Amino acid sequence: MTDPRPLPQKRVVIAGGGTAGWLAATALARQLAGLVEVTLVESDDIGTIGVGESTIPTINAFHKFIGVDEDAFIRATGATFKLGIAFEQWDRIDARYFHAFGSVGRSTFVADFQHFWLEARARGFGGDYGDYSLELQAAAAQRFALDPDRTLAYAYHLDATGYAHFLRGIATSAGVRRVEGHIAQVERNSESGAIAALLMGSGERIVGDFFIDCTGFRALLIEDALETGFEDWSHWLPTDRAFAVQTESDGPPLPYTRAIAHGEGWRWKIPLQNRTGNGLVYSSKYLSDDAARDRLLAALDGRPLTEPRQIRFTSGMRKRVWNHNCLSLGLASGFVEPLESTSIHLVMVAVTWLIQNFPFGEDSAALAERFNQRTRREWEQVRDFIILHYVLTQRDDTPFWRSRRELTVPDGLASRIALFRESATAYQDKDELFRTDSWIEVMLGQGVVPRSHHRLPATMPTEHLRAALADLKRGVSATVERLPPYATFLQQYARAE
């Protein structure tokens, strides 16, 4: 049997580095080695947004997919572990709830756990829904550990700039060619309209078969060159600016992100090993830049290490993230405000789909169409989940929050809310990011009280239902008690380089 003949390599050119560019470069070089030749163009003179310091658990599967060593990653990025997000002052000024990773309770084939919990509550017992969440209870107790069985569902807080540098080292070792410099011009094929090459300020011409736009909000390829168009979602998500600042740590890091609502938006607090990331997201229609900056500085718990940096954005997405022979990733493809830490995930899932559907043939129109349809569905589902946090508020203390309560939401989201109010039913569609548990936690946390629930639990005698829930609660408590204190675990596990 003869060896397969050598295949011609497809030339992939990535415009821009940062997290998106180097994630794509690393994944392509490792998964399609020998099939693609990857060149990444970036300039050290152009800074990255670099505030994407919070992630969700899907990062673990992607890291395994591209062969990232967790210990090395933790050390290189100063990362800490995250069990969920604490939402403070969203439903009411005095309210707090927790969106935890992992599953809650135990479901049956016929009825999900929330129906059993609601039946118990109707009978006068059952406690809080979060009593049955291992991740929530571990976060509340500030305990954490890793084990081979992945008992806890977790993500990371990380230094985004350090993450990009870490990935760059992996990618270049895997054969990715890096070109330093500015892109002076994007050349297009006069007949097909596809991108033919990038002309550098140095005069070098970089030719490619497939191009990936990771140039951030500038979108030099997908928008400036290809004029793809942008779909604006700011009527649903009106926050359009943020200030970000790094501070000294004000105490041991917590194993979760804090998202604290204010009168015209919300602010974040993200603990890393050696510092804390802080930011304030707001709507410029309701709050001036000076007032937003002052509000953030007044809320800081630690000494600032940097000057507050402003980021301006519009929530929305490209009408096509894949146009001709160009795929846009990261901020070049669009942006959904950072409330649920989805930005890095959206890059990772797009890179995974690209590898699974790479255009090795001459014609990729059908692949692009399928990719765009799938991506749009993913982005719209993320958008709707973010809107959920705003529209369910009971706050009426400012014009901003009153406008959120009066918002007409997308039809799909309206149906989901109505379904849960009516019957306590929630679901996760195929390929959808947010789990059934996530929808339930946020809707309950924001004060939605279902009018009915599945009647299967009503057939259980009270003593059996009480015993079953008590057993679940004991199991959660026993597991949490076996975990070491989070600060101790971090000190013993991996310190930042």
Secondary structure in CASP SS format (residue, H / E / C, confidence):
PFRMAT SS
TARGET T0000
AUTHOR 0000-0000-0000
METHOD secondary structure of the structure
MODEL  1
M C 1.00
T C 1.00
D C 1.00
P C 1.00
R C 1.00
P C 1.00
L C 1.00
P C 1.00
Q C 1.00
K E 1.00
R E 1.00
V E 1.00
V E 1.00
I E 1.00
A E 1.00
G C 1.00
G C 1.00
G H 1.00
T H 1.00
A H 1.00
G H 1.00
W H 1.00
L H 1.00
A H 1.00
A H 1.00
T H 1.00
A H 1.00
L H 1.00
A H 1.00
R H 1.00
Q H 1.00
L C 1.00
A E 1.00
G C 1.00
L C 1.00
V E 1.00
E E 1.00
V E 1.00
T E 1.00
L E 1.00
V E 1.00
E E 1.00
S C 1.00
D C 1.00
D C 1.00
I C 1.00
G C 1.00
T C 1.00
I C 1.00
G C 1.00
V C 1.00
G C 1.00
E C 1.00
S E 1.00
T C 1.00
I C 1.00
P C 1.00
T H 1.00
I H 1.00
N H 1.00
A H 1.00
F H 1.00
H H 1.00
K H 1.00
F H 1.00
I H 1.00
G C 1.00
V C 1.00
D C 1.00
E H 1.00
D H 1.00
A H 1.00
F H 1.00
I H 1.00
R H 1.00
A H 1.00
T H 1.00
G C 1.00
A C 1.00
T E 1.00
F E 1.00
K E 1.00
L C 1.00
G E 1.00
I E 1.00
A E 1.00
F E 1.00
E E 1.00
Q C 1.00
W C 1.00
D C 1.00
R C 1.00
I C 1.00
D C 1.00
A C 1.00
R E 1.00
Y E 1.00
F E 1.00
H E 1.00
A E 1.00
F C 1.00
G C 1.00
S C 1.00
V E 1.00
G C 1.00
R C 1.00
S C 1.00
T C 1.00
F C 1.00
V C 1.00
A C 1.00
D C 1.00
F H 1.00
Q H 1.00
H H 1.00
F H 1.00
W H 1.00
L H 1.00
E H 1.00
A H 1.00
R H 1.00
A H 1.00
R C 1.00
G C 1.00
F C 1.00
G C 1.00
G C 1.00
D C 1.00
Y H 1.00
G H 1.00
D H 1.00
Y H 1.00
S E 1.00
L H 1.00
E H 1.00
L H 1.00
Q H 1.00
A H 1.00
A H 1.00
A H 1.00
A H 1.00
Q C 1.00
R E 1.00
F C 1.00
A C 1.00
L C 1.00
D C 1.00
P C 1.00
D C 1.00
R C 1.00
T C 1.00
L C 1.00
A C 1.00
Y C 1.00
A E 1.00
Y E 1.00
H E 1.00
L C 1.00
D C 1.00
A H 1.00
T H 1.00
G H 1.00
Y H 1.00
A H 1.00
H H 1.00
F H 1.00
L H 1.00
R H 1.00
G H 1.00
I H 1.00
A H 1.00
T H 1.00
S H 1.00
A C 1.00
G C 1.00
V C 1.00
R E 1.00
R E 1.00
V E 1.00
E E 1.00
G C 1.00
H C 1.00
I E 1.00
A E 1.00
Q E 1.00
V E 1.00
E E 1.00
R E 1.00
N C 1.00
S C 1.00
E C 1.00
S C 1.00
G C 1.00
A C 1.00
I E 1.00
A E 1.00
A E 1.00
L E 1.00
L E 1.00
M E 1.00
G C 1.00
S C 1.00
G C 1.00
E C 1.00
R E 1.00
I E 1.00
V E 1.00
G C 1.00
D C 1.00
F E 1.00
F E 1.00
I E 1.00
D E 1.00
C C 1.00
T C 1.00
G H 1.00
F H 1.00
R H 1.00
A C 1.00
L H 1.00
L H 1.00
I H 1.00
E H 1.00
D H 1.00
A H 1.00
L C 1.00
E C 1.00
T C 1.00
G C 1.00
F E 1.00
E E 1.00
D E 1.00
W C 1.00
S C 1.00
H C 1.00
W C 1.00
L C 1.00
P C 1.00
T C 1.00
D C 1.00
R E 1.00
A E 1.00
F E 1.00
A E 1.00
V E 1.00
Q E 1.00
T E 1.00
E C 1.00
S C 1.00
D C 1.00
G C 1.00
P C 1.00
P C 1.00
L C 1.00
P C 1.00
Y C 1.00
T E 1.00
R E 1.00
A E 1.00
I E 1.00
A E 1.00
H E 1.00
G C 1.00
E C 1.00
G E 1.00
W E 1.00
R E 1.00
W E 1.00
K E 1.00
I E 1.00
P E 1.00
L C 1.00
Q C 1.00
N C 1.00
R C 1.00
T E 1.00
G E 1.00
N E 1.00
G E 1.00
L E 1.00
V E 1.00
Y E 1.00
S C 1.00
S C 1.00
K C 1.00
Y C 1.00
L C 1.00
S C 1.00
D H 1.00
D H 1.00
A H 1.00
A H 1.00
R H 1.00
D H 1.00
R H 1.00
L H 1.00
L H 1.00
A H 1.00
A H 1.00
L C 1.00
D C 1.00
G C 1.00
R C 1.00
P E 1.00
L C 1.00
T C 1.00
E C 1.00
P C 1.00
R E 1.00
Q E 1.00
I E 1.00
R E 1.00
F C 1.00
T C 1.00
S C 1.00
G E 1.00
M E 1.00
R E 1.00
K C 1.00
R C 1.00
V C 1.00
W E 1.00
N E 1.00
H C 1.00
N C 1.00
C E 1.00
L E 1.00
S E 1.00
L C 1.00
G H 1.00
L H 1.00
A H 1.00
S C 1.00
G E 1.00
F E 1.00
V C 1.00
E C 1.00
P H 1.00
L H 1.00
E H 1.00
S C 1.00
T C 1.00
S H 1.00
I H 1.00
H H 1.00
L H 1.00
V H 1.00
M H 1.00
V H 1.00
A H 1.00
V H 1.00
T H 1.00
W H 1.00
L H 1.00
I H 1.00
Q H 1.00
N C 1.00
F C 1.00
P C 1.00
F C 1.00
G C 1.00
E C 1.00
D C 1.00
S C 1.00
A H 1.00
A H 1.00
L H 1.00
A H 1.00
E H 1.00
R H 1.00
F H 1.00
N H 1.00
Q H 1.00
R H 1.00
T H 1.00
R H 1.00
R H 1.00
E H 1.00
W H 1.00
E H 1.00
Q H 1.00
V H 1.00
R H 1.00
D H 1.00
F H 1.00
I H 1.00
I H 1.00
L H 1.00
H H 1.00
Y H 1.00
V H 1.00
L C 1.00
T C 1.00
Q C 1.00
R C 1.00
D C 1.00
D C 1.00
T C 1.00
P H 1.00
F H 1.00
W H 1.00
R H 1.00
S H 1.00
R H 1.00
R H 1.00
E C 1.00
L C 1.00
T C 1.00
V C 1.00
P C 1.00
D H 1.00
G H 1.00
L H 1.00
A H 1.00
S H 1.00
R H 1.00
I H 1.00
A H 1.00
L H 1.00
F H 1.00
R H 1.00
E H 1.00
S H 1.00
A C 1.00
T C 1.00
A C 1.00
Y C 1.00
Q C 1.00
D C 1.00
K C 1.00
D C 1.00
E C 1.00
L C 1.00
F C 1.00
R C 1.00
T H 1.00
D H 1.00
S H 1.00
W H 1.00
I H 1.00
E H 1.00
V H 1.00
M H 1.00
L H 1.00
G H 1.00
Q C 1.00
G C 1.00
V C 1.00
V C 1.00
P C 1.00
R C 1.00
S C 1.00
H C 1.00
H C 1.00
R C 1.00
L H 1.00
P H 1.00
A H 1.00
T H 1.00
M C 1.00
P C 1.00
T H 1.00
E H 1.00
H H 1.00
L H 1.00
R H 1.00
A H 1.00
A H 1.00
L H 1.00
A H 1.00
D H 1.00
L H 1.00
K H 1.00
R H 1.00
G H 1.00
V H 1.00
S H 1.00
A H 1.00
T H 1.00
V H 1.00
E H 1.00
R H 1.00
L C 1.00
P C 1.00
P E 1.00
Y H 1.00
A H 1.00
T H 1.00
F H 1.00
L H 1.00
Q H 1.00
Q H 1.00
Y H 1.00
A C 1.00
R C 1.00
A C 1.00
E C 1.00
END
